[in-house]
Amino acid sequence: MWSSRYERTAWFIMIGRFSRGDEGVGIARAGSRRSRVLAVVITCVVALGGCTVGEGRGGGTEAISDDNPYAKEFRQAYEGAPDDFTKGVLEDGRITESEALEYADRRRQCYVEKGLMDVTINVDGSASWTAPPSIGDDGEREITSSCDGSWNSPWNIVNLYVATRDNPENKNRDEAVATCLRHRNVVPDDFSVADYKTMVSDSAQYAKWMDGISNESSPDYDADKAAALEACLSNPF
């Protein structure tokens, strides 16, 4: 029996302008000793490194068209990419599903090779694994850090794949979220994008507001609004 089971689940609860590469905010929830669930910021889901480095072209970004809605983001990710494989994925300005799957599988293989068990890594960056007692918390952090690598960019394969899939035209996310929240009756009809930006600028207050809607023990809990809130924050487009 392993001592702990860890799950990393991406909620895509973002603030700021996801479509412009700004960082978001996630909510962390600590579960039992055997199970911990962490909602992670998609911009912090880092990429490949260590034993997973493969061969790639890495020939530059000349193939990225200026007409590409994510041209700036792809070039930025390319410059901050940790290895030739990731540069090869990014250099043409698009990420196919097969490339996203291969990238996730390379990270999974690295985790397994370094001793983690029951590893699952999805294309959206969510992941789960079991750490045997011999590895310990410090060893686990070393493994994930080594396998995930280091990106010198707010953009990487994971969040670019999700962004281009869900928001191919790179529309302003703040406006889309505010509109979605209004249409789903989560907020009043006069709720504006400026109101949304003001609200999310205070992460503690923002988290309190979300908890008030989605926490079943809250006096303001509303199941319909909770479902609508999750939908709008996950993909407002």
N, C-alpha and C positions, 0 to 999 in steps of 0.2 A: 504494500500500500504506500503510494507516494504521499509525501507530507503536505503538498499543496497543489492547487489547480488555479491557474491564472487565466483570465480572459481579458482581452483588450478589445473593446467593442466601440466602433466609431459611430457616434450619433449624428454627426454633421451639424451640431448646434454651434453655429458660427455667428460672430458679430463682426462688424466692419464690412469691408467689401471683398467678399470671397472672390468675386470675378476679377478683382484687381490685385489679388495677391496679398492682401492684408491678413494679419493673423486673427484667429477666432478664439472663442472661449468654450471650454468643455466643462462638464460637471463630473466630479469624481465621487464615486460611491464605494465605500469600503464594506465588503460583505463579511462572511464568516472567515475563520482562520483558514479553512480549506478552500474557500472560493472568494476571490476578489474581482469585482467588475469595475472597470475604469472606462469612462467615456473620454475619448481622446480627441484632441483638436487635429483635424485632418491635415493641417499644415505642419503638424509636428510628427506626422507619420513619416519617418525617415526611411531611407532606402538601403540598397544593397551594399555589402562590403565584406571584408574578411574572406572567408572561404568561398563565397559565392561569386567572386569576380570572374566574369567570363570574357570572351573575346568579343569585341564590337568594332564598329567602323571608326566612330569618333572623328569624322573627317571635317567637322565644322558645321556651321549653321547656314551655309549659302542656299540650301534647298528650302529654307523656311520662307515662304512668300510673305511680303508685307501686307497682303490682303488677308492673311490668316488672322482671325479675331484674337488668337492667342499667340501671335508672333513674339511679342515682348516677353511673355511668360515662358515660352519654350526656349528662347535665347538665354533668358536669365537662369532657367533650370539647367540648361546645357553647360553654362559657364560654372555653375556650382556643383555639377555632377561629380560623384566620387570615383568613377572608373569608366573604362572604354565601353563596357556593355551598356551602361545607362546613357552614355553619350550617343551610342549607336541607335538607341531607341528614340531619342529626342531629336536627332539632327534633321529629320524630315518634317518636323512640325506636326506630327500626329502620333497617337498611341493606339494601336489596334487592340482588340480584346485578347488576341493570342499573345501579343507582347506583354500586356498587363498580367495575363495568366503565367507566362514564363517568369516574369519578374517576381511574382508572388511565390512561385515554386522554388526559385533560387534562394529566396530568403528562408523558406520552409526547410529546404535541404540543409542549409547552414545551421539552423537551429538544431536539427536532428543530429547532424554530424558532431555538434558540440555537446550533446547529451540531453537535450530536452526531449520530452516524449509527447505523443498524441498531438502533434503540432498541426494546426490549421491556420492558414493565412489566406485571406480573401483579397480580391482585387481592389476593394474599397479601403484596405488597410486594417480592417478588423481582424483579430487573431486570437487564438487560444492555444494553450499548451500546458503540460504537466511538468513540474520541476521535481526530480528526485531529491531526497534529503541530502545526499552527498554534495549537491551543487550549492545549496544555500542561497540566500537572497543576494549576496554580493556576487556570487558566481553567475547567477541568473542575469543580473544587470550587465555583467561583463559580456556574456554571450549575446544578449540582445543588442548591446552597443556595437559589438564587433560585427555582427551580421547585418545590422541595419545601416552601418556606415555613417558618413557625415556629409550633409549637403550644405554648401555655402550659398543657400538660396531659400527663400520661403516657398518655392515651388519645387516639386519633385514628381516622379512618375505617378505616384498614387493620387495626389490631389489634382494633378493635371488630367489624368485619365478620367476621374470622376467629374471634374469641371467641364471638360469638353464633351463628355457623354450627356450630362444633365443640362448644361447651359452652353450649347454649341456656338451661339452667337455672342457669348461673353457679355450678356446684359448685366446691368447694375443690379447686384443682389439685394442691396438695401431696399430699393424701390420695389423689387419683386416680393420681398418678404412682407413689407408694409401693406402692399396691395392684397396679397394672399390672406393676411391676418384680418383685413377689413372684410374681404369677400366671404371668409369663413366665420364671421361674427365673433372673432376672438377679441377684437378691439372695437371702439366706437367708429362710426362712419367718417368722422373728421380726423381720424388718426393719420398722420402724415409720415413721410419718410424722415422728416426732421425730428418728429416725435420718437420714431424708432431709433435714430442715431443717438438722441439724447438718452434714451432709456438704456441702450446697450453700452454707453460710455461708462456707466457705473456697473461693473461686473457683479458686484455683490447685490445691488438692487435688482439687477436683471435676473440673477439666479433666484432671488426671493420672489420676484413676479412669476417666473416660470413655475417655481415650486408651488405657489399658491393656486395655480391653475391645474397642474398635473398631479399633485400629491393627494392621494385619496383621503388622507387624514386632515387635509386643509378644509376649513369651513367654506372656502370659495371654490372647492373642487367641482369641476363640471366635466363629465366623461366626454361629451361631444367636443367641448372646447379643447380638452387635453389632446384628443386625437387630431383635431385641426391644427393645434400648435405644433405637434410633432411633424405633421405633414408639411406645414409651411416652412419649418426650419430645416427639414431634411431636403426638400426640393421644391422651392417656391415657383419654379418656372413652368 
